[in-house]
Structure formats: structure tokens, C-alpha cells
């Protein structure tokens, strides 16, 4: 089922999810993309997007389906020396990180003339049920807009970019997520 109506607002999305789940059990829901959601002009934008993330998580638990939410990154990522995306680059909402079970950040080094244009990396920024902080190399097929593994590109590698520490300061443990 594809709903490509003009950008939905929060209430329309919630009722559409409930109504659709009653008619046909959903196996998964893709929201492409989060920042296209239409919010109330009086509401703080970051809070609104956090509410949408919470709605998607709550609906997925209630309906027992998977959700995938695509989000835009801040534009500042391209101006850094290392343009590899980080979770802090997620645009307009720290709640994306809070509510997500897994965060995958896609990266292609298209600005580097020496880079392989068919190589893409997925950075596993967060994964509640497994290891995070690694990159996975994949093959990128531009004409079909697809990623795939051709046997030689599925290569996990530890992230070498500095990541901000989470935790309570010196002597206190850092959270793995």
C-alpha cells in the first residue's frame, strides 16, 4: 500500500496507520521522509518531528510491524574535513536518535574525484540489538538507485572518525548506544 498524498500532518498519519492496519495487517511502514511532514505552525519544529518519531514507534509496537523513517541530514556535514555522517547530523530532532532502535547513515564520497563512484558506505550509528560504530561497504548502482553486495564490497570496518562521548563525565561509564 502506497500513500503518496500531499504531505500528511500528524493526525492524518496516525489515523491512516490505524485504518490501514485494521483493513490489512501491515508488514512494514516507510516514511519518506520525516522532514516532509506538515506540522502546526505554532509548534516547535523539533518537538513536532520528535512527536512523529514517537508515533511511528508506538504504532509499530501496537501493530507489530517494522517502520523505516528516512531523514534529512544537516547540510553542515559536507563542509567538514571528514564528511562521513554522524548521528548528530540528523536534521531537526534529537528525538530521532532517542526513539530509533537502529540508525543507518548512508555515505557516498561523490565530491572526491579519486573515490570509486560505485562504492557506498552505511555507517551503523546505533543498533540496540547489535554492534554499532562500524561501516559496511556496498556497491552503488546509480542508474537503478540501488545498493547491493557483490561479494567483495560487504566489508565491515571500524569507524575511525571521532565520535562524541555520551556519559556522565570522567570515571562514569559511557553508554554503548
KEMARGU-956997 format. One record per residue: x, y, z of N, C-alpha, C in turn. Coordinates in nm, 3 decimals. Atoms other than C-alpha are relative to their C-alpha. Layout:
REM KEMARGU-956997
[rec [X,Y,Z],[X,Y,Z],[X,Y,Z]]
...
END
This chain:
REM KEMARGU-956997
[rec [0.085,-0.117,0.000],[0.000,0.000,0.000],[0.089,0.123,0.000]]
[rec [-0.078,-0.123,0.008],[0.147,0.333,-0.102],[-0.096,0.117,0.017]]
[rec [0.077,-0.122,-0.017],[0.008,0.659,0.025],[0.089,0.115,-0.042]]
[rec [-0.082,-0.111,0.047],[0.156,0.937,-0.184],[-0.081,0.129,-0.005]]
[rec [0.075,-0.124,-0.013],[-0.095,1.201,-0.081],[0.097,0.114,0.032]]
[rec [-0.086,-0.112,-0.040],[0.042,1.550,-0.028],[0.044,-0.018,0.145]]
[rec [-0.054,0.024,-0.133],[0.244,1.578,0.292],[-0.108,-0.009,0.107]]
[rec [0.098,0.024,-0.106],[0.044,1.434,0.580],[0.036,0.079,0.124]]
[rec [-0.028,-0.056,-0.131],[0.005,1.601,0.912],[-0.005,-0.115,0.101]]
[rec [-0.011,0.101,-0.105],[0.042,1.415,1.242],[-0.129,-0.081,0.015]]
[rec [0.129,0.067,-0.022],[-0.329,1.336,1.292],[-0.038,-0.086,-0.120]]
[rec [0.033,0.077,0.120],[-0.376,1.222,0.932],[0.084,-0.126,-0.009]]
[rec [-0.087,0.117,0.002],[-0.076,0.989,0.956],[-0.046,-0.103,0.102]]
[rec [0.044,0.091,-0.105],[-0.197,0.841,1.284],[-0.128,-0.073,-0.040]]
[rec [0.126,0.065,0.038],[-0.549,0.775,1.156],[0.019,-0.090,-0.122]]
[rec [-0.025,0.085,0.116],[-0.419,0.641,0.822],[0.066,-0.131,0.042]]
[rec [-0.065,0.122,-0.047],[-0.192,0.394,1.004],[-0.100,-0.094,0.067]]
[rec [0.100,0.084,-0.068],[-0.478,0.271,1.227],[-0.099,-0.061,-0.098]]
[rec [0.100,0.045,0.097],[-0.729,0.249,0.943],[0.058,-0.108,-0.092]]
[rec [-0.064,0.096,0.091],[-0.487,0.067,0.712],[0.030,-0.130,0.071]]
[rec [-0.033,0.120,-0.077],[-0.376,-0.176,0.984],[-0.126,-0.083,0.027]]
[rec [0.126,0.074,-0.022],[-0.742,-0.268,1.053],[-0.042,-0.076,-0.126]]
[rec [0.040,0.063,0.127],[-0.806,-0.344,0.683],[0.095,-0.112,-0.040]]
[rec [-0.103,0.094,0.044],[-0.480,-0.522,0.601],[0.118,0.009,0.095]]
[rec [-0.115,-0.007,-0.091],[-0.217,-0.615,0.857],[0.127,0.042,-0.075]]
[rec [-0.119,-0.055,0.063],[0.097,-0.420,0.774],[0.122,-0.083,0.038]]
[rec [-0.127,0.065,-0.029],[0.436,-0.588,0.746],[0.107,0.103,0.031]]
[rec [-0.095,-0.108,-0.024],[0.618,-0.256,0.748],[-0.055,0.131,-0.054]]
[rec [0.039,-0.133,0.043],[0.579,0.117,0.702],[0.127,0.080,-0.027]]
[rec [-0.112,-0.086,0.036],[0.822,0.351,0.527],[-0.051,0.144,-0.005]]
[rec [0.033,-0.142,0.004],[0.802,0.724,0.593],[0.115,0.069,-0.073]]
[rec [-0.103,-0.060,0.084],[0.992,0.901,0.315],[-0.039,0.144,-0.031]]
[rec [-0.094,-0.002,-0.108],[1.094,1.142,0.452],[-0.054,0.088,0.112]]
[rec [0.052,-0.060,-0.122],[1.043,1.277,0.805],[-0.023,0.151,-0.011]]
[rec [0.011,-0.146,0.004],[1.103,1.646,0.734],[-0.110,0.050,-0.094]]
[rec [0.112,-0.039,0.087],[0.822,1.646,0.473],[-0.133,0.004,0.076]]
[rec [0.124,-0.002,-0.079],[0.564,1.601,0.750],[-0.041,0.145,0.025]]
[rec [0.055,-0.134,-0.015],[0.338,1.902,0.779],[-0.040,0.019,0.147]]
[rec [0.030,-0.025,-0.140],[0.324,2.047,1.130],[-0.080,0.127,0.019]]
[rec [0.070,-0.120,-0.040],[0.124,2.310,1.309],[0.103,0.113,0.009]]
[rec [-0.096,-0.110,0.000],[0.298,2.645,1.257],[0.030,0.053,0.139]]
[rec [-0.021,-0.049,-0.136],[0.260,2.722,1.628],[0.090,-0.093,0.082]]
[rec [-0.077,0.100,-0.074],[0.452,2.409,1.733],[0.148,0.009,-0.036]]
[rec [-0.144,0.007,0.024],[0.830,2.392,1.772],[0.025,-0.116,-0.096]]
[rec [-0.022,0.100,0.107],[0.951,2.202,1.463],[0.070,-0.126,0.053]]
[rec [-0.072,0.115,-0.055],[1.197,1.978,1.652],[-0.092,-0.084,0.088]]
[rec [0.095,0.074,-0.085],[0.926,1.885,1.906],[-0.100,-0.075,-0.085]]
[rec [0.096,0.064,0.089],[0.682,1.810,1.627],[0.059,-0.126,-0.064]]
[rec [-0.062,0.117,0.063],[0.926,1.578,1.448],[0.027,-0.109,0.103]]
[rec [-0.014,0.097,-0.108],[1.000,1.409,1.781],[-0.131,-0.072,0.027]]
[rec [0.132,0.061,-0.019],[0.627,1.350,1.823],[-0.032,-0.099,-0.112]]
[rec [0.022,0.092,0.114],[0.613,1.193,1.475],[0.083,-0.128,0.020]]
[rec [-0.085,0.118,-0.027],[0.905,0.962,1.567],[-0.064,-0.088,0.107]]
[rec [0.067,0.075,-0.107],[0.722,0.862,1.885],[-0.123,-0.071,-0.055]]
[rec [0.119,0.061,0.062],[0.402,0.799,1.686],[0.040,-0.123,-0.082]]
[rec [-0.043,0.113,0.082],[0.589,0.574,1.442],[0.043,-0.118,0.087]]
[rec [-0.044,0.108,-0.089],[0.749,0.375,1.726],[-0.119,-0.063,0.070]]
[rec [0.118,0.050,-0.071],[0.422,0.346,1.920],[-0.089,-0.082,-0.094]]
[rec [0.085,0.071,0.098],[0.226,0.242,1.607],[0.062,-0.133,-0.039]]
[rec [-0.068,0.123,0.039],[0.488,-0.016,1.511],[-0.012,-0.106,0.110]]
[rec [0.013,0.096,-0.111],[0.476,-0.175,1.857],[-0.143,-0.054,0.007]]
[rec [0.140,0.041,-0.009],[0.095,-0.180,1.863],[-0.040,-0.091,-0.117]]
[rec [0.037,0.077,0.118],[0.065,-0.314,1.507],[0.094,-0.114,-0.032]]
[rec [-0.100,0.106,0.020],[0.367,-0.546,1.532],[0.057,0.001,-0.143]]
[rec [-0.065,-0.013,0.130],[0.528,-0.415,1.214],[0.125,0.085,0.015]]
[rec [-0.125,-0.074,0.003],[0.860,-0.258,1.124],[-0.024,0.137,-0.062]]
[rec [0.006,-0.131,0.064],[0.898,0.110,1.049],[0.139,0.041,-0.044]]
[rec [-0.124,-0.055,0.054],[1.165,0.277,0.842],[-0.029,0.147,-0.027]]
[rec [0.022,-0.144,0.017],[1.190,0.656,0.864],[0.125,0.061,-0.062]]
[rec [-0.112,-0.069,0.066],[1.414,0.840,0.618],[0.002,0.143,0.050]]
[rec [-0.015,-0.135,-0.053],[1.552,1.167,0.748],[0.110,0.073,-0.074]]
[rec [-0.101,-0.083,0.063],[1.748,1.453,0.603],[0.111,0.031,0.100]]
[rec [-0.112,-0.040,-0.084],[2.094,1.538,0.737],[0.020,0.151,-0.009]]
[rec [-0.039,-0.141,0.005],[2.215,1.886,0.825],[0.096,0.021,-0.115]]
[rec [-0.089,-0.029,0.113],[2.395,2.049,0.535],[0.145,0.021,0.042]]
[rec [-0.135,-0.023,-0.050],[2.698,2.121,0.753],[0.092,-0.119,-0.015]]
[rec [-0.082,0.120,0.013],[2.817,1.763,0.706],[0.095,0.010,-0.119]]
[rec [-0.083,-0.010,0.120],[2.955,1.850,0.362],[0.115,0.099,0.016]]
[rec [-0.106,-0.099,-0.018],[3.167,2.136,0.494],[0.109,-0.047,0.097]]
[rec [-0.101,0.052,-0.092],[3.359,1.923,0.746],[0.113,-0.064,-0.078]]
[rec [-0.114,0.067,0.063],[3.702,1.781,0.669],[-0.033,-0.147,-0.027]]
[rec [0.045,0.138,0.019],[3.559,1.430,0.720],[-0.151,0.003,-0.017]]
[rec [0.143,-0.014,0.024],[3.215,1.435,0.555],[-0.082,-0.125,0.034]]
[rec [0.075,0.119,-0.040],[3.119,1.094,0.696],[-0.111,0.044,0.096]]
[rec [0.109,-0.045,-0.086],[2.774,1.144,0.852],[0.006,-0.062,0.140]]
[rec [0.011,0.043,-0.139],[2.720,1.114,1.228],[-0.144,0.017,0.045]]
[rec [0.137,-0.012,-0.049],[2.405,1.079,1.432],[-0.034,0.145,0.034]]
[rec [0.026,-0.141,-0.032],[2.442,1.442,1.542],[-0.036,0.081,-0.124]]
[rec [0.034,-0.069,0.124],[2.389,1.535,1.175],[-0.148,-0.017,-0.037]]
[rec [0.142,0.016,0.030],[2.025,1.419,1.180],[-0.069,0.134,0.018]]
[rec [0.055,-0.135,0.003],[1.826,1.726,1.097],[-0.123,0.016,0.088]]
[rec [0.115,-0.053,-0.074],[1.587,1.900,1.338],[-0.051,-0.082,0.117]]
[rec [0.058,0.073,-0.112],[1.541,1.633,1.602],[0.097,-0.096,0.065]]
[rec [-0.076,0.096,-0.079],[1.745,1.466,1.871],[-0.086,-0.118,0.038]]
[rec [0.092,0.110,-0.034],[1.436,1.254,1.931],[0.010,-0.115,-0.100]]
[rec [-0.020,0.109,0.096],[1.514,1.056,1.615],[0.094,-0.101,0.064]]
[rec [-0.098,0.086,-0.065],[1.815,0.917,1.799],[-0.059,-0.069,0.122]]
[rec [0.057,0.056,-0.123],[1.619,0.864,2.120],[-0.098,-0.113,-0.029]]
[rec [0.105,0.098,0.025],[1.330,0.668,1.967],[0.043,-0.115,-0.091]]
[rec [-0.041,0.101,0.099],[1.515,0.473,1.697],[0.067,-0.120,0.067]]
[rec [-0.072,0.121,-0.042],[1.625,0.114,1.754],[0.130,-0.013,-0.079]]
[rec [-0.117,0.007,0.088],[1.866,0.134,1.461],[0.008,0.128,-0.081]]
[rec [-0.021,-0.116,0.087],[2.016,0.431,1.280],[0.111,-0.037,-0.098]]
[rec [-0.095,0.026,0.107],[2.187,0.373,0.946],[0.021,0.130,-0.076]]
[rec [-0.033,-0.123,0.070],[2.367,0.664,0.781],[0.073,-0.035,-0.129]]
[rec [-0.059,0.029,0.130],[2.441,0.639,0.409],[0.102,0.105,-0.038]]
[rec [-0.102,-0.094,0.045],[2.751,0.795,0.260],[0.062,-0.047,-0.131]]
[rec [-0.076,0.022,0.124],[2.896,0.818,-0.090],[0.094,0.117,-0.013]]
[rec [-0.103,-0.102,0.008],[3.216,1.011,-0.144],[-0.001,0.063,-0.139]]
[rec [0.015,-0.050,0.136],[3.088,1.184,-0.458],[0.078,0.128,-0.026]]
[rec [-0.078,-0.122,0.021],[3.289,1.505,-0.401],[0.148,-0.027,-0.023]]
[rec [-0.141,0.036,0.013],[3.622,1.320,-0.409],[0.023,-0.060,-0.139]]
[rec [-0.020,0.052,0.136],[3.743,1.275,-0.770],[0.078,-0.132,-0.003]]
[rec [-0.076,0.126,-0.005],[3.970,0.984,-0.661],[-0.082,-0.117,0.056]]
[rec [0.082,0.105,-0.062],[3.688,0.789,-0.495],[-0.069,-0.085,-0.106]]
[rec [0.073,0.092,0.088],[3.519,0.488,-0.654],[-0.147,0.042,-0.001]]
[rec [0.139,-0.048,0.004],[3.179,0.621,-0.773],[-0.103,-0.110,0.025]]
[rec [0.095,0.109,-0.025],[3.024,0.275,-0.727],[0.005,-0.049,0.144]]
[rec [-0.007,0.044,-0.139],[3.120,0.246,-0.361],[-0.086,0.088,0.088]]
[rec [0.079,-0.071,-0.100],[2.882,0.342,-0.083],[0.029,-0.063,0.135]]
[rec [-0.020,0.050,-0.135],[2.912,0.305,0.291],[-0.126,0.025,0.081]]
[rec [0.106,-0.018,-0.098],[2.649,0.251,0.552],[0.068,0.000,0.136]]
[rec [-0.054,-0.010,-0.134],[2.753,0.369,0.895],[-0.110,-0.041,0.097]]
[rec [0.097,0.044,-0.100],[2.572,0.184,1.172],[0.023,0.088,0.123]]
[rec [-0.016,-0.097,-0.106],[2.532,0.474,1.412],[-0.060,-0.047,0.131]]
[rec [0.066,0.050,-0.121],[2.301,0.300,1.656],[-0.066,-0.132,-0.035]]
[rec [0.066,0.129,0.017],[2.179,-0.055,1.695],[-0.021,-0.060,0.139]]
[rec [0.028,0.048,-0.136],[2.007,-0.156,2.017],[0.028,-0.149,0.015]]
[rec [-0.015,0.146,-0.011],[2.036,-0.526,1.936],[0.130,-0.052,-0.061]]
[rec [-0.125,0.047,0.059],[2.390,-0.540,1.800],[0.107,0.106,0.005]]
[rec [-0.116,-0.089,0.000],[2.719,-0.369,1.732],[-0.028,0.126,-0.082]]
[rec [0.009,-0.125,0.075],[2.730,-0.008,1.626],[0.140,0.057,-0.015]]
[rec [-0.130,-0.063,0.019],[3.011,0.220,1.516],[0.083,-0.063,-0.108]]
[rec [-0.076,0.059,0.110],[3.106,0.024,1.206],[-0.057,0.050,-0.133]]
[rec [0.042,-0.030,0.136],[3.090,0.099,0.835],[-0.013,-0.132,-0.075]]
[rec [0.013,0.115,0.089],[2.969,-0.154,0.580],[0.007,0.056,-0.142]]
[rec [-0.014,-0.044,0.139],[3.081,-0.108,0.220],[-0.097,-0.078,-0.087]]
[rec [0.092,0.061,0.095],[2.828,-0.176,-0.052],[0.027,0.056,-0.139]]
[rec [-0.009,-0.044,0.140],[2.812,-0.143,-0.429],[-0.122,0.088,-0.028]]
[rec [0.106,-0.094,0.036],[2.606,0.153,-0.555],[-0.023,-0.005,-0.150]]
[rec [0.036,0.000,0.141],[2.423,0.130,-0.886],[-0.086,0.123,-0.025]]
[rec [0.069,-0.126,0.021],[2.330,0.486,-0.981],[-0.120,-0.006,-0.092]]
[rec [0.114,0.001,0.092],[2.107,0.414,-1.284],[-0.126,-0.064,0.058]]
[rec [0.118,0.064,-0.059],[1.880,0.186,-1.078],[-0.026,0.047,0.143]]
[rec [0.013,-0.052,-0.136],[1.927,0.375,-0.747],[-0.008,-0.112,0.103]]
[rec [0.000,0.114,-0.093],[2.008,0.051,-0.564],[0.139,-0.022,0.059]]
[rec [-0.122,0.045,-0.066],[2.271,-0.078,-0.323],[-0.002,-0.151,-0.002]]
[rec [-0.002,0.145,-0.008],[2.387,-0.438,-0.333],[0.139,-0.048,0.041]]
[rec [-0.124,0.065,-0.041],[2.656,-0.677,-0.218],[0.041,-0.092,-0.113]]
[rec [-0.047,0.088,0.107],[2.859,-0.831,-0.497],[0.108,-0.096,0.049]]
[rec [-0.096,0.096,-0.056],[3.073,-1.038,-0.260],[0.128,0.064,0.046]]
[rec [-0.127,-0.061,-0.040],[3.370,-0.807,-0.240],[-0.020,0.131,0.075]]
[rec [0.022,-0.129,-0.063],[3.208,-0.493,-0.103],[-0.054,-0.010,0.142]]
[rec [0.056,0.010,-0.134],[3.044,-0.627,0.214],[0.115,-0.018,0.098]]
[rec [-0.119,0.001,-0.082],[3.337,-0.535,0.435],[-0.020,0.089,0.121]]
[rec [0.012,-0.086,-0.118],[3.271,-0.416,0.789],[0.136,0.057,0.038]]
[rec [-0.124,-0.060,-0.048],[3.533,-0.175,0.918],[-0.035,0.095,0.113]]
[rec [0.024,-0.087,-0.113],[3.560,0.013,1.242],[0.003,0.145,-0.045]]
[rec [0.003,-0.143,0.029],[3.473,0.381,1.225],[0.124,0.065,0.061]]
[rec [-0.119,-0.068,-0.051],[3.784,0.596,1.260],[-0.029,0.146,0.032]]
[rec [0.035,-0.139,-0.029],[3.603,0.930,1.284],[-0.028,0.016,0.150]]
[rec [0.027,-0.019,-0.143],[3.593,1.075,1.636],[-0.149,0.015,0.024]]
[rec [0.141,-0.006,-0.035],[3.252,1.027,1.794],[-0.015,0.070,0.134]]
[rec [0.020,-0.064,-0.128],[3.114,1.243,2.072],[-0.031,-0.104,0.106]]
[rec [0.022,0.095,-0.109],[3.118,1.060,2.405],[-0.132,0.033,0.067]]
[rec [0.120,-0.016,-0.079],[2.795,1.004,2.590],[0.032,-0.057,0.137]]
[rec [-0.026,0.053,-0.133],[2.801,0.952,2.959],[0.006,0.112,0.100]]
[rec [0.006,-0.095,-0.109],[2.832,1.125,3.291],[0.130,0.070,0.030]]
[rec [-0.124,-0.069,-0.025],[3.187,1.256,3.264],[0.109,-0.095,0.044]]
[rec [-0.115,0.083,-0.038],[3.522,1.131,3.394],[-0.037,-0.103,0.106]]
[rec [0.023,0.107,-0.097],[3.504,0.799,3.574],[-0.136,-0.062,-0.007]]
[rec [0.134,0.057,0.012],[3.143,0.736,3.475],[-0.008,-0.074,-0.133]]
[rec [0.002,0.080,0.123],[3.061,0.469,3.216],[-0.065,0.072,-0.116]]
[rec [0.058,-0.052,0.124],[2.989,0.564,2.858],[-0.100,-0.103,-0.052]]
[rec [0.101,0.090,0.052],[2.673,0.416,2.710],[0.044,-0.053,-0.136]]
[rec [-0.040,0.052,0.129],[2.737,0.182,2.414],[-0.087,0.047,-0.114]]
[rec [0.091,-0.047,0.103],[2.450,0.339,2.223],[-0.016,0.146,0.009]]
END
